[in-house]
Structures are given as C-alpha cells and as structure tokens.
C-alpha cells in the first residue's frame, strides 16, 4: 500500500504553518550528530528514504482527502489541517514536493558536530514544508548509527588483526545475526544493509534485496554458510550428540560449516567429540569447521574453547608470534557480542598468545537494535529563515544543556586538513562537500552500493 506523505509526520507539525512569523518565505534546516558513543558517524540511508517516500508525485487529491478526514478525527477539529497548502502543491507542482536536500555522499565518515544534510523549501509559499518533513528524514539516524557501529567494530578488529594476525580476513569477522532481534522486517532490511557497508557476512537476507531495490546494485554483497541451530543438534538426543555433529560433516563435506556446540557441555564437545571422536573427519575434510559456543562469559568461554581445540586438533605459531588453530577448525562467538565485549574477547586472546585469526563474531540485537537516536545524539534544527525578504539566523542555546546549542545560518561542509571535515558558514571559503541529491521531487544524485562501500573504507 502506498504511503501518504501528509500522514508521515508528528501530529504537532500540522499546526506549525500558522506559527512562523508573518512574511516567512523560507525555512532552512540541517541535520547533525551532536556527539555520542563514537567520535564520527558514517552517513547512510537517505537515498532509501527519498526513493521510498519523497520521489515523484507524492501529493494527490485522494491523499489530501484521506489526511483531512483522519486529522479532523484525530484532533477533534476540522480547522487545523492545512488543506490549502497541500492543494497548492498539487496544483502548482503537480504533487511533487518543492524541497531541496543536500547531503554528504553516503558512506562518508564525518566527525560529530558537523552538518550531514540540509533541507530547504524551493517555493516561498511552502516554507512550512521543510520542518514538516523532519520526522521522516531524521529516521536516517538508524542506518547511519548501524553503519557507524559496524565500522567502529571493524576498526577494533583490524587493530587486533594487525597486532596478532592477518588483516586480509577482516571482511568476514563480523556476521549479522540480527534479523530476529529487530522490531520489523523494514528495520532488518535497513540495518542489515548498513552493516554490509563494512563487512560481507550476513544471515539477514532482506538486506540483500534492500540493496538491490534502493542502491542501484545487482551484485551480491552479503554471504553466508550452512550452519546448525540447537534444534538440529538436540533433536538427535544428548546420547547421540556426536552423531549430530558427524552428520554435519557428512552433509557438508567441503567449504565452511558452522556447528553450535554448547547444547550440553561445550568443553566436553570440544575435547571428546570434536577433539577425539571426530578428529580424523575434521582433519581430512576439505574445508573448515567453525565451532560455535553460545553461552557463558564470552571472553572466558572463547579462550577455553580455543585452547581445548588447539590441544586436540593442533595449532601453529604465525610470523607475529601468536598461536593459530589448524586451518581445518575455527571458532565463532555469537552470544553476548557487542562493541565492548569484542574488545574484551580479543584482548584476552592476545594476552594469552592467541591470534585474532582464530575467531569470528556473530552479532544480533546489539548490531541492529541495541541503539537509538541518542546513541549519536542526532538532531534536525532550523538555522535560517527568510522573513519579509530578510535573512534571519535561527538557533537555540538552552542554558540547561549547552550541548543542544544549534548552528546559525546557511551551512556547508568543507575539508579540513586537521579535522578531516569542518562545518562553516556557506559564505566562507572552501568547496562544499554537501551534494544536492533531491530537488522538487527529482533525485538529482544517486549512489550505488559499490560507491558507498568505497566511501566507507578505513
């Protein structure tokens, strides 16, 4: 069912067209991360919002009628809805939104406190439309935050690979297990695609079609392998645990296969079942078995699991002086995984002489759901208005929270030799890195997923 743009806002926005100063003809607003968990953000997801909700004809007589009816009942007042304004857009602009949006190229990582996007009306009669669209446009916080967190984890894992192992394995070190842990299929699609900017491992299939639909890309950007879940192991019964594991090796005789191994006793499974009963099958198999512990204190369980497997299956010392399991076996940790625990796990391995090559991570709700708009303190604020032909610098500066002070005037993002990027007044020197991507219902710039991945490279 097609969405009605007139309904995709907060209720109080309906009354704002009467609240601006008399003679207002332009409202110019910007979007930024005011701070938060990470020092920079990786911008992503705006193209999706534009293509799905703003592109082309969005205002029709049917949508106006629907909105008029709903808002009259919602407010208990049939006078609040600005029907004339929407009819003006339908008549004057053929139902296309008279808005200009500029933004930093998707995939670009920008320090917090900088402008990421600007929005302004292009018709003086539609000054009220700029901030009416805030509710929808600010939802870019979600893919941007997921992309940011995923990239920060990539930087963290790279650090340990550089110190203890081989950086060439980075693309598959963090696997997306997040589909079941999010609030909707749409969240899984958006968040899953955001993760794939940085890594190539995912079990969130809807992220793949999302990329194809909204990011001009038919290539495959996410990959997975056969893997067991507890039901496919425990259905054999505890007495047949070894047979369940053997079946996995038989059914998938080559390449990678992952087997959850903590259904009963992870340490017994590693020492007796994988390490003795099935050792020969593992070592003669044309591929790598990935053992998955799924409970306990992650940093302790991972270390002990690797040490048992090494004692039974074997290991070597790499050229950096760290121990690496026999190539026929590896470990993936998918329980209790987040940015903090990954650091603890890898540091514990390093301190005990083990390479980060031995381990990959699966991350679920913490990757796609355990975050919100305040993780990076995103905000959308008006910074300039034109009233009776005069430009006014618009800003807020609350004495109770100076961190919410907003920027003034028209803005641009320039390259700074020390900071990387810096927000300055539009009148100041420097080439603006913000690109016009949407104007009057038309997408004026489109990014492929390949371009975005290139932009996001560390």
N, C-alpha and C positions, 0 to 999 in steps of 0.2 A: 504494500500500500504506500502510495506517495505521501511524503511528509508535507505538512502545511507550515511554511516558514513563519507565518504570522503567529503560530502557536508555539514555536520553539524559542521561548524566552521566559524570563521570570515575570510573574504577574504584575509586579510593581512597575515594570518597564512600560506597560500600557498607558500609564498616566504621565509619563515623563515629557511627552511632546508639549504639554502646557507649562512645564516647569522651567524651561530655559528662558533667558532674558528676551524680552520683546525685541525683534530685529535680528535674532540669531539666524545666520545663514550657513554656518559651517561648524561642525564638531569634529575635531581631530584627536584620536586616541591611540595609545600604544600598549604593547604587551611586553612584560619582562618577568624574569625570575629575580626576586628581591634578595635572594640568599638561599639558605637551606643546607641540606646534608652534604652536598657536593659543591665544589667551587666553580664549576662550569656546567652548562647544560648543552645537550645535543638536540637541536631542533628537528622535530619530525612530526608528521601527521596532518599538517594544514591542507595539503593537496587533497587528501581524502575528504576532509570536511567540506572543502569548496566544491569538489566534484559531486558529492552526495547531496548537499543541501543548498548550495547557492548558485550553481551553474545554470545558465539559461533562464527560461521563463519560470519564475517561482511564484508569481502573484497572478491569480485568476479570479474571475468573479465567483466561482464556486468556493474557492478558499476564503475569500472575503466573507461570503455568506456564512460559511461554517464558523469562522472566527467570531463574527458578530453574534451569532446565536450562543456559542459557548461562553464568550466573555460576559454577555448580558446575564446569563445564569450564574456564572462564577462570581461576579461582583454584586449581583442583585441590583444592577444599574445598567441600563442600556445606553448611557451617555458617555461612558468612559472610553470605549473603543474608538480609535481614530480612523473611522471608516473612510473618511475623505482622503486621508493621506495615502492609504493603500490603493484607493481608486485612482488617485493621481499617478501612482507608479504604474498601475495597469494601463491607464490611458496614455500617459506621456512617454513611458519607457517600455511599453508592450509587455509589462510584467517582469522585466529584468531589473535587478537591484542596482540603483545608481550609487555604487560604492567602489572605492579604490583601496586595494590592500597591497601593501609592500611587506616583504619578509626576507629574512636571511635565508640563503639557499638551504634546503632541507639536508640534514646530515652534518651541518656545520656545528662545531662546538664553540660556544661563546661564554666567556666568564659571566658570572651572575652580576646583576645590576646593570645590564645593558639591554637596549631595545632589541626585540626579536621580530616585532611585527608592528605596523601602523595601519590604522583604518580611518578613512575619511569619506564623507559624502561628496558626490560629484554634482549634485543638483541642490541649489540653495533651499529649495522647498522641502528637502528631505534630510535636514540637519539632525532630526530626531532618530534617523535610522542607524547612525553609527553605533551608538551605545545600545540600541535595541538588539543588535547582533552580538553584543558582548557574551551573553550566556552561552551561545553556541560556539563562538570562536575560542573562548577560553578553554574549551574541552581539549584543545591541543596540549594542555598541560599533561594529559595522561600518556600519550605516545612519547612525548618529549621526556617525561620522567622515567619511563621504562627504558628508552634508548640511552638515557644518561646513566642510569644504574647499571645496565648491561655493559656499557662502555667502561665504567669505572671498575667493574669486576674484571673485565678484560685486561685493563692496566695492572690490576693487582696480580692476576695470574701470570701475566707476562713478566712481572718483576721476579717471581719465583722460578719461572722457566729460564730466564736469563741467568739467574744465580745457580740453578741446580740441574737444568735440563736442556731441552731442545725447543726453541721458540716456534719451530715450524708446526707444532701440534696445536697451536693456540685456537684455531677456528672451531675445534670440536671439544673444547674444555668446559663449556657451559651449555647444557642441553635444557631446552624449555619443556618442563613438565607441568605447565601452568593452566591448561585448559579447564580442568575440573575445579580449579581453585578460584576462578573469577566469577563475576556476577552475571555475565551474559556471554552469548556467542559473539556479540559485537566486541566486547572487551577482549576476548581471546583473540579475535582477528586483528584488532588494532595493536594490542600489546605484543602478540606473537610476532607480528611484522616488525615492530620496533626493536625487538631482541635480535632479529636476523640482520639488522644493520651491522652488528658487531660479530656475531657468531654464525655457524652454519648447522648447528644441531637443534632439532625441534621435534616434538611429538604433537604440536598444535597445528593440525592440518589446515584449519581455516585461515591461518596466517598466509599460507601459500596462495590461496585464491584471492585473498585480500590484495596481495602484492600485484597479482596479475590484473585485477579489476581496476585498481586505482593508481598504479605506478608504472604503467606502460612497459611491463616486463613479462615476457613469456618464458624466460629461463627459470630453472629451478634453483632456489636459494636456501632451501632447508632440507636436511637429510636425516634419516633415522635408520634403525636396525631392528631385527627381531629381538624381542625381549620377553621374559617371563614376568607374570604378576603372582601374587601369593596364591590366588585361586588355582592357577595352573600347576602349582607345586604342591599345595596342601591337599588338593583333590586326590592325589596318589596315596595319601596317608603318611603319617610320620615314619612308619616302618619301611616305607618304600621311597624315602626321600632321595636316596642315591639313584634309584631308577628314574625318578622325575628329572634329576639332573642329567643322567645319561641320555634320556630321551631328548633333551635339549641339544646335546652334542650330536645325536644321531639325525635329528630333524634338520639341523643347520650345520652341515659338515664343514663349511668353509666360511670365510669372512668373519665379521664381528657378530657376536651374540651375547646378550646380557641376561644374567640369571640372578634374581633376588634370592638370597641365601640365608636370611635370618628368621625364617618361619618358625624355627625351633631353637637352634643354637648356632649362631654364626661361626663361632670359633671351632666347634666340632665339625661343621660343614667344611670349613677351610682346611682343617688339619687332617681329618679322617676321610671325608667323602671326596672333596676335590684333590686333596694332597696325597691320598693313598689309593682309594678305590678307583678313581677316575684319572689319576695322574697320567698314565700312558696315553689315554684317549686325548687328553689336553695337549700333550707334547707332540702327538702325531697328527693333530688336527691342522688343517690348512687355514688357519685364522686365529683370532684372539677371543678368548673367553673373558667377559667382563663380569666380575663378581660384584653384586650389589648388597651391601649391608643396609638395613633400613630402620634401625632403632638404636637407642643408646646415646651416649655423649659422643657427638660426631668426631671430634679430634682424637679421642681415645680409641674409639672403635676402628676408625680408619687405620691408625698406626698399627694396632694389634693385628688387624686383618692382613695388612700388607706384610708384616713380619712373619706371620704364620705361613702365608702363601710362599714367601721367599724361602723359608726354611724347608719347605716341602717340594716346591716346583723349581726353585733356583733363581739366581739373580746375578747381575754383573755390576761392575763399577764403571761409570761413564768418565769421560775426559775431564769432567769438573770435580770428580772425586765423590760422586753421590751414587747410591745404590739404585739399580733399576731392575724390576722384575723381569723374568724370562718373557720374551715378546709374545708368548702364547697366552699370557694372562695379565689382566689389568683390573682396576677397581673403579667403580663409580659410586659416589656418595650422593643420595637423593633425598635424605631426610634431614630436616633442621638446617637447610642450606640458605644462607643469606650472605650479604657482603661481609659482615663481621665474622661469621663462622668460617667462611672460606679462608680468610686471613689466618685465623687460629689453627685451622687444619694444616694449611701449607707451612706455617711457621713450625708447627710441631713435627711435621715430617722432616723439614730441613734440619732442625735441631738434633734429630735422631739419624741424620745421614741419608735420608731418602730423597730422591728426585721428585719434582712435581710431575714428571713424565708418567709416573705410576697411576695417576689419578685424574678422573674427570668428575664433573659435578652435574647433578640434575637439580633444577630449581623450579619450584612450583608457585604456590601462592605468594611467596616473598618476591618473586620476579615480576609477576603481573598484577598482584592485588595488594600486597602489603606496602602501600604508598598512597598518598593523596595529594591534593593541590598544594598543601602546605609543606610537603617534603622539600620542594624547592621554592616555596613562597611565591607562587605565580600571581600576577595582578594585571588588570586591564584598566587603564586610567586615561581620562581626558587630559590633554596637555595644552590644547589651544582651541579657542572659539573665535569665530568672527561675528561681531555684533554691530549692526548698523555700519558695516563696512570697515570696522576697526578690529585688528587682531588683538586678542587678549591672551596673555599667558595664564594658563589654568593649572592649579596644583593643589595638593593637600599637604599639610605639615602638622600632624597631631602632636600636641605636647606630651601626650600619654604614651606615644610609641613613635619615636623618631625613625624607626626602621620602615615605617609606612610613608615616609615623605616621598612624594612623587615628582616626576620631572616636569619641566616647563617648556612650552613652545613646540615648534616643529623639530623633529629629531632625525639624525642619521647615524649610522654605524660606520665607523672608519677603522682602518687597520692601524694599530699602534705597535711600534717596534718593541716596546717593553711589555705591554699588556696583551698583545695579540689583537684585541678589539677594544674600541672605546666609543661610547655614545657622546655625541656633541650636537650642538645646535645645527640645524640644517644650513645656516648661513656660514658656518665655519669651513675652513679649507679641508680637503680630503674627499676622496671618492666614496660615495655611499655604497655600502655593501648590501643594503636592502634592495631587493628587486621587486618591481611591480609584477605581481602574479595574478591579480584579478582586477578587472575594471568593467563596470556596467554589465555584469552578467557573463563576461567572457574570461576564460582562463588564458592569460597572456604569457604565462611561462609554465612549463610542465617538466617534472623531473622523473627520470627513470630510476628504478631501484639500484641499478648499477652505479649511476652518478651519486646517489645518496651514500652508498657504501664507500665509494671513493672519498667523498667529502668527510666521512666519519673516521677514516683511517687514523690510527695512532702513529 
